[in-house]
Amino acid sequence: MSDLLYRLGRSAATRPWTAIGAWVVLALVVIASSVAFGRELEESFEAPGLDSYQAAELLSEAQADEGGISAHVVLEAPDATTQVAPVEAALAELPGVLGTTSSVSPDGDIALVRVQYPAVEHLEASDLDNLKDAVADLREESSLTLETGGDLFFAFEEAPTGLGEVAGIIVAMIVLLIAFGSFVAMGLPIGMALFGLVIGVTSMKLVTYLIDIPAWAPELAAMVGLGVGIDYALFLVTRHRENLAQGMPVPESVGRALATAGQAVIFAGGTVVVAILGLLVAGIPFVTGGGVAISAMVLVMVLASVTLLPALLGLAGHRINGRRRRDGVYRPSTGWYRWGAHVTRNATAYLVGGAVLMIALAAPVLALDLGFPDDGTKPDSRTERRAYDLIADGFGPGANGPLVIAVDISHDKTVVAPLAEAVAADPGITAVAEPIIDLDSGVATLVAQPTTSPQDVATQETVTRLRGEVFPTVLDNSSATAHVGGQTATFADLGDRVQERMPRFVAAVLLLSFLLLTLLFRSVLVPLKAVVLNLLSVGAAYGVLVMVFQWGWAASLIGVESTVPIVSFIPLFMFAILFGLSMDYEVFLLSRVREQYRRHGDNTRAVITGIAGTGRTITAAALIMVAVFSGFVLGSDPVVKMMGVGLATAIFLDATVVRLMLVPATMKLLGNANWWLPKWLDRLLPELDSASTERPVEEEAADLLPDLRGS
């Protein structure tokens, strides 16, 4: 592989306009195809096999209004009873509206109009705009206090974006400028990553021909893609500058950089893709679609790194160095060399201290509560939050999350009345609306209001009790079946599905990552150690999420006004993404260490030199990744906020505590056993030639560094 990458890099650097032209043509084709033929992304959170999914299917067969989505408009006035009629009439005239219903609170001060729409696939963002415009007109005409919310907002309201991404890119530019001291060297990673980002995001409307992509996937994919794209370019540019400082011609330097750091990029990106595609094991369609979208973005960044970036490096020539490193000598960092020597001398202390810190941060994961933030977690500045509070005040907290019960009565129509009575008698239910019976489809619909809010654990217990106790008492001797649906039940079911599938998913990712790293490093203990340490990083990230979002520690600093459960599918995505991203630094560091060990066989010396050669780059890469992920915390979407906090925390810990403390400490203590590989396995594995056969520039400059290993 090294020879192939060397030839690819040298060719791209020699004929840069050929590679650049090919990428420009590809970008134009993808953008034009997406505009002309691209399909809309999916808004669904359904998962086949769940009880709530079966309820949705029954309602869909019956074409019941409750099978679609709804919005609500809440008005507050001293005499809401007389004010609600004209509001309801105006809303009923909106395009796409199937019907409206209204109710007034017992004290007569708050009125609620529910606006029923068909299923989300039959709607567009313009339907939400129409609702907003109508409410704005009603406010002007009557001076009423009107607030809006509901499923329609959840489906089509787009949180403000852009500021977080721009802030992350600005910080990344500053870090790169400080690290390289050259505007050209700073601009190439940023430019390549942004170019890849455009292609990756634009292509998602085309990927929908293969698999449904959720509407929120592009933002998460952009978050990951921007971070890895800049990181991969940073790894390659760093090695290229080292080669230039050694006096190599530009094409030779680019070829050598791609043969060494390029191979690390391919395996790091491959690990990210493998980890994220492990989401296929979860068996949740929208999670799988999101994983495919993120994997496609990472794949674009890897391809751009090994084809487009070498061409840009060839075009930039020696201008990439600015005024630095033109003396023909590469000088490894003395500071990082000293750090590596210090950690290896005190390996036991750093191993114990680092492990205790990571375990302490991971401990709160035992209190992990999966759910989904509702409108009650939004800031007071949002109309959805104000509507949520008014509904809770006027009709009770459960009115914000009604349970929609679908009953298959095709073979027994007598169960509807006793079932409605049994549901209403449950202590977790405050009221049940008049049953809606569709004899043609054989489906009856009951809408039940819980006594507790959608996020309350008691509401989930009510759903479980209805399914496990209430329904059987009425339906045990009947051929009829009943299923609890609605948004509240759906998100509760998703949390249960995630907990059920998580062990299988984790095992698949760990196994595939272990096999990939065994192939790269030709070792058993190095991949095993990497897997264990990466689990610590992921666990610590989960723990921080619990502390911030569930316990509210420092939550106000990132714009979270109330405690919220962890979004049910966040742990799946975080595990896949973090496990893959943390391997970036692992592969980059250990590739250098293995290069050294293969040349002189001194494990401690190899670890120290590997730290000296990569410490600065890993730190810069981590700062960039943390900046990019932290930028997404500035948004208002709680899902993206959680991902931003979790990913930024994990990358920071991984690049500091894990990669620069625990990894060198464990490798020092394990000694030559790090590189043990059974002979039978050695014969089976293909030789990837991951280390250059020529003497590395680090060794040629080794005399410039003091021998600190024994000092």
N, C-alpha and C positions, 0 to 999 in steps of 0.2 A: 504493500500500500504506500509506503514511503516513496518508492521510486515513481509510482503513478502520480502522487501528489506533487513531487518535485517537478516532473515534466509539465504537469498542469499549471503550476505556479510560474515556472519559467516561461512557458508559452504565453500565458496571459500577460505577463509583464513585458514580454517582447513585442506582442501585438495587442496593445491595450484597447484600441478602438474597436477591434473585432468583438471582444467580450462585452465592452460597454454598449456597443450597438445592439448586440443580441439581447441584453437586458432591457434596453429602451424599447425595442420591438415587442418583447414579451410583456412589458408593462402596458404598452398601448393596446395590445391585443386583449389582455385581461380586463382592462378598464372598459374598452369598447364592448366586449362581450358581456360584461356585467351590466352595463347600462342597457344593452339591447335585449339580453336574454335572461338576466339574473332574476331569481325568484326571491320573494319576500322571506325573511327569517321567521321562525316559529315563535309564538308567545306561550305555547302550552307547557304546563308543568305536570302533565299526566304520566302515569307509569302503569302499564298494563298489569293486571293481576291484583291490584289493590282494590279494596272494597269500595273506596271512593271513586275509582275508575269505573267499576261496574255500575255504580249509581249514575255516573255521567253517561255511560253507554245506554242505560235504560231510558234516561230522560231524552237523550238524542233520538232514540227510536220512536219515542212518543211525540217528538218535536215539541216537548213541553218548554214553556218560556224559561222555567227554572234551570233548564239545561244550558242556557246561554249565559251571558254575563250581564251585570247590572251596574248602574250608577245610582247615586242618591243625592238629593238636594234637600238640605235642611234649612228651615227658616225659623227665626226666633222673633216673636212679636207678642205684645200683650194679649192680642186676640188672634192667635194663629189659626183658629178654626175658620174664620171668615176670610183669611188671607191666602189660604192654601189652594183654593179652587182655581183662581186665574193662573197661578204658578204651574199647577198640574196640567192645565189645559195647554199652556204654551209649550211645555216639555213634551206633551203627547204628540205635538205636530212636528217634532224634529225628524229628519230623515233617519231611517234605520230603526226607529223605536217601535217595539212590538206592543207595548202597553205601559201603563203607569198605575200605581196604587198609592194611596196616601193614608196617613194615620196621624193622630194628634196625641200628644202626651197627656197624661191624666190631669195635669194642672192647666192645660190649654195654652201654654206659652211656647211650645216647640212643636213644629209639624215636620213630618218626614215624607218626602215623595220618592218612591223607588221607581226608577226608570229601567225597564227591561229591554235588553238588546239580544240579538241572536248570538250564536257561538262566535268566538273571537276571529275565526278564519273567514267569517263573512263581513268583517268590519275593517275600517281603516282609521288611521290617526285623525282624519278629517271629522270622524264622528265625535271624537273628544273635543275637537275645536268647535264644532257646532254647539255642543252642550255648554262649553265655556262662554261662547258668544251669547247664547240665549240667557244664561244666568246674569251676564254683565248687563244685558238690556233690561232684564227684570229689576236689577238693582237700581238702575237709572230711573226707571219709570215709577217705582214705588218706594224707593229708599228703604227697602227691607234688608234685614241682615240675612244674607244667604250664603251658605257654605256648601261645597260639593266634595264628593269622594266616591269610593267604590271600585269595583273590579275594572271598570273602563279606564280609570286613572292608572291602575296597576299595569294594565296591558299596554297603554300607549303614552303615558306621561314620561317624557325623557328628562332625566336629571341633567342639570347644566354640566357640560363637560368642556374640557380644553384647558382650564387653568392648571389643573393638576399635572397634565401631560407636559405643558409648557414649562412649569416650574421644575419638573424632573429633568427635562432636557437642558435647561439653563444650568442647573447644578452639575449635570454630567459634563457640560462643556467646560465649566470652571475646573472640575477635577481633572479632566483630560489635559487642559491647558497647563495646569500646575505639574502634572505628571510628565508631560512631554516637552513643555517649554516651546511649543511650535504650533502655530495656528493651523498649518497644513495637517500635522499629525492629529490635532484635535478634531479637525473638520471631517477627515475621512471616516472614522467610526460613526460619527453622528449622521453624516450624509448617507452612508451605506445602510444604517439601521432605518432611517426614515424612508429611504427608497424601498427597502424590503417591507416596511410597514404598509406602505400604500398598496403594494401588490398583494400582500397577505390579507388585509382587510377587504380589499375590493373583490378578491377571489371568492369570498365566503358566499356571495349570492349565487356563484356557480357551483360551489361544493354542495349546495342544497339539492342538486339533481341526484347526488349520491346518498345523502343522509340529511335529515332535518337538522338545521342549526338554530339553537335558541337565540332570541333577539339580543340577549345580554352578552353573548359569547364574544363578539368583536371587541368589546371594551376590555374583557379579561385577556383576550389574545393579544391585544395591543400592549397591555401592561407587561405581559411576559415577553412578547416579541421584541419590544423596545429594549428591555433589560438584557436579554441574551444577545441580541444583535450587537449592541455596543460592547458587551463583554467579549464576545468572540473576536470582534475586530480589534479590541484592545490587546488580546493575547497575541494575535498575529502581528500587529504593528510593533509591539514590544520586541518580539523575536527578530523581526526584520531590521529594526534599528540597531539591535545588538550585532547582527551580521554586517550591516553597513559600517558600524564603528570598527569592525575587525578588518575592513578594507575590501570586502567582497563587492564585485560589480552588482548593480541593481537587479538584473534578471536572476543572477545566481543567488543573491540574498533573498529574493522573494521565493524562489524555488526551495531553498533550504528552510525558510520560515514555514512554508506550507507543508514540507515533509516532516517537520517536527511538531510545531504548535498547531498546524493544520490538522494533523491526525488527532491531536488532543481535542480540537474543536469538533471533529466529526464524531468521536466517541462520546464527548460530553453532550452534544446535541442529540445523538442517538439514544443516550440514556434518558434525556428529558422526554423524547418522543415515546420511548418504550414505557416510561413511568406513567405518562399521561394517557397513553392508549390502554393502560391497565384498567382505565375506567370502563372499558367494554365489559369487564367482568361484573361490574355493579348491576347490570341489567336494568338500568333506568334510562330510557331513550334520550331525554333532554340532557342528562349528564354525559351520555356517550357522545351526543352531538357537540356539546361544548368541548369535550376532550379532543374530538377530531379537529375542531376549529383551531384550538390552541396548538395541537401537534402540527397542523398544516402551516401555521405561522412560524413555528420553530424551524420546520424543515426549510421554509423559504429563507430564513436567516442563515442557516448552515450553508445552503447552496450559494447564497450571495457572498458569504465569507470566503469560500474556497474558489470562487470564480470571478465575481465582480470586484471584490477588494484587491486581489492580486493585480488586476488590471489598473485599478486606481493607484496602487503603490508604484507600479511601473511608470505610470504617467507622471506621478509626483517626483520620481527620481530622488535626488539627494535633498530636495527642498523639504522633505519630511522631517529632517533633523534640525531645521532652523540654523542656529549658530552653535549648537551643542554637538558633542561626540564626533568631532571631525579630526581627532588626533590619532585615529587608527587603533585605539585601545578601548576595549570594553571593560568598565570597572563595576563589578558587582557591588551591591550596597553593603558597606562595612557595618552599618547599624543592624541590618537584618541578619548579617553573618553572626554578629555578636548575640542577637536574640536567639538564633538557632542554637548556638553553643550554650547559651544560658539555660534554655529549656531542656536540652539533652543532659546537661549536668545535674539538673534538678527534676528529672523526669517523673519520679514517683510523686513528688509534691504537686506538680502541675496536673498530673493525671487525676489524683484524688480531688484536688481543689476544683478543677474544671468539671469533673463528673458530678460533684456535689452541687455546684451551681446550676448545671443543666437539669439535674433531677429535681431540684427545688423549684425551678421555673416550670417544669412539666407537671408538678404535683397537682395544681388546680384542675388538670384535665379530668380528674376523678369526679368533678362537679359539673362536667359538660352537660348542658341542657340544649337539646336540638329543638328548633321550632322555626318560625318565620316572623320577622318583624312586620307588624301591621301599621295602619295609619296612626295608631296611638303612639308610635315611637318616632314619628316625624316631628320636626321643630314646629313651634307655635306659629311660625311665619307661613306655614303651608295651609291652604284651605282644607286639605284632606284631614289634617290633624284637628282643626277647629270643628269640622263636621263630625269627626269621631267623638270629640268631647261632648258636643251638643246631643248626639244620639244617646250616648251613655247617660247623660244627665236626665234626658227626657224619657227614655224607654228602658234603661237598664244596660249594663255593660254587654250582655249577651246579644243585644240587638245589632252589634257591629259584626257579628259572626254567626249568622243563623245556620242551622244544620238542615240540609235538604235530603230528605229520606225518600228514596225511590223504591216502590213496591211492585214486584212482578205479580199481578193478579190475573194473568191470562188463564189460569186453571182454578182460581179460587177468588171470587170477588167479595166474599163475606168477611174477609179479615181486616178490611180498611178501618171500620169503626172501632173494633176492639184494640187494634194496634195503635190508633190515634189516642185512645183513652190510656193505654199502658204507657205510651211515651209521655203524655202530659202528666202522668202520675209520678214519673221519675223525679227525684229530688233535685236533679241537675237541670231540669227543664222548667222554664217559667210559663211558657205558653206554646200552643200548637195551633197553627192556622187551619182554617177549614180545608179538608182534603180536596185535592183536585184529581178527578178520576177520568181517564181517557179509555173508554171501553174498546175502542177500535184497536189500540195498541196493547191493551191489557196492562197499563201502567198507572199506578196511583202515586201522587206526590204529596208528601207531608213536609211542611216547613216548620221546624221547631226552634224556639229561641232558648238558648242556654241561660242559666242564671249568672254565669261568669263570662269574662272577656275572652276573646279568641286565644290570647297568649297564656291564659291561666292554665296551670296544670290540671285543675279541676275540670276544665272543659274537655281535655283529652280523656280524663277518667270517665266523664259522662259518655263520650263517644264509645269508649271501650265497653262500658256497662250496657249501653243500648244494644250493641252487637252481641255481647256475650250472655246477657241476662234477660233483657226486656224482650227482644225479638223472639228468642226461643220459647218463652212462656206463651206467646200468642201463636207462633208459626210452627211449633214442633209437630203438630198433627195436621199440617196443611201443606199443600204443594206450593204455596206462595213463598216468595223470598223477599227480603228487604235489605237495602244497602244504604249506608250513611254517606252522603256526599257534601258538596259545598267546599268553599276554599279552606275553611277551618279544618275540616276532616281530611282534606287532601294533603295539606302540609303536615298534619300529624302523621298520616300514613307514610309520607315520604321520609320523615324522621325515623320511623320504625324500619322502613326498607333499608335505609342507609346503615343503621346499626346491625341489621341482619347480614348485609352483604359486605360490610367493612372488613371482617377477618379474611374472607376469600380474596378480596381486592388487594389488601396489604400483602398477603402471601404471594400473590402473582407478581406484584411489583418487586418485592424483595428477591424473589427467585430470578426473574429476568435480569435485574440489575446486577446481581451476583454473577450470573453467567457472563454477562457482557464485560464486566470488569476482570473476571478471571481470564477471559480471552485477551484483553488488552495488556494486563500486567503479568500474566503467566504466574499467578500466585494464588494460594488459597486464603491465607491470613489477611492479606491486604484488602481484597474485596469484602471479606467477612467483617473486618474492622470498619471499613467504609460504611457498610450497611448498618452496623450497630450505632456508629456515631451519627449517621444521618437520621436514624430513628430518634436520637436524643434531640437533634435540631427541630424535627417536626413536633415532637412532644412538647418542647419548650414553647414553640409558636402557638400550639393549642392552649397551653397554660396561660399565655399572655392574653389570648382572645377571651378566655373566661374571666380573667382579672379585669380587663377593660370593659367588655360589653355586658357580661352578666353581673359582675360585682360593681361596676361603675368606677373603678380606679382610674383617675385622670381622663375619664370619658369626655368631660366637658371641653378638654383641650382639643379634641378632634371633632367637636360639633355634635356629640351624642348626648341628648338631653335626658334620656331615661335608659334604664337597663333593658337589654333586649336579649332574647335567646340567640344562640348561634344558628345561622341559617342551615337547614338540614343538610344541604349538599356541599356546604363549604368544607367540612373535614375531608371529603373525598377529593375535591379539587386541590385543596391545600397539600394533602399528602402527595398526590401525584406530581404537582408542580414543584413543591419544595424538595422532594426526594430527587427529582431530576436536576433542579438548579444547583443543589448543594454538591452534586457530582461534578459540576463544572470546575469548581475549585479543587476538588479531590483529584480529578484527572489531570488538571494543569500542574498541580504541585507534584503529584506522584510520577507523572511522566518525566519531570526533571530529575526527581530522585532516582528513578530507575535508570535513566541515562547514565547518571554518575555511577551507580552501583555496578552496572554492567561493565564499566571500564576499569574500575580499580578494586571492586569487591569489599570496600570498607563501608559498612552500613551507616555508622555514625557520621562519617564524613559526607556521605551521600545525602543524608537528611539535612545536615547543616548547609551544604552548598545548595540543595534544592530550595530551602527557605530563603537563602540569600538571593537566589536567582529569581524567585517568584513572589517574595513577600510584598514588594512594592506594587507589583501588578495586581495581585489578589486584593490588596487593600484598596487600590484605586477602583478595581472592578466592583468590589462590594459596595463602596461608597456610591458608585453610579447606580447600581441595582437598588440600593436602599433609597436613593433620591428618587428614582423613577417610581418605585412602589409607594413611597411616602406621598408623592404627588397625587396619587389617586385617593388618598385619605381626605383630600380637600373637597371631594365631591359630596353630594348629598345622598347618593344611593347607599343604603346600609350594606348591601351585598358586596359592592366594590370596596367600600370602606373596610369591611372585615378582611377581605383579601389583601388590601393594601397594608393594613396593620400586621397581619399574620406573616405575609411574605417579607416585609421589610425587617421585622423582628428576627425571623429565622435566618435571613441572609446575613444580618449583622452578627448574630451569634455564631453562625457557621464559619464566617470568614475570620472571626477573632478567636473566640474560645475554642472552637473545634479545630479549625484548619491550622492555626498558628500556636496552639497549645496542646490539645489532646492528640492530634495526629503525630507531631514530632515526638511527644512523650511516649506514646504507645509504640512507635516504630523504634525508638531507642531501646525500650525495655524488651521488645521482642527480638531485637538483633537480627542475625542472618535468617532466623526463622520466618521473617517477613516474606522472603522470596522462595519459600519451600513450595514445591509442586510435585505431586506424585509422578513417577516416571511414566506410568501408563497414561496419565492425563496429558503429560507433556507431549507424548507421541500423537495423541489425538488432536490436540489444538494446532491450528495453522499458525505459522510464524508471521507476525504482522510487521516485523522489523520496525518497532516503534521507536527505537533509538538510532540516532545517526551513527554511522560507522566512523565518522571523522571525529577528531578531538574537539570537544565543545569549547566555545569561547570562554565559558566560565573557568575551565581548567587552565586555559592559556593565560588568564589574568589572575590565577590563584595566588601568584607570588605578591600581588598587590595587597592581599589581605593578611592580617596577622593570623597565626595559628592559635585560635581561641578555644579549641576543643578541650584542651587540658588545663587551660588557665582558669 
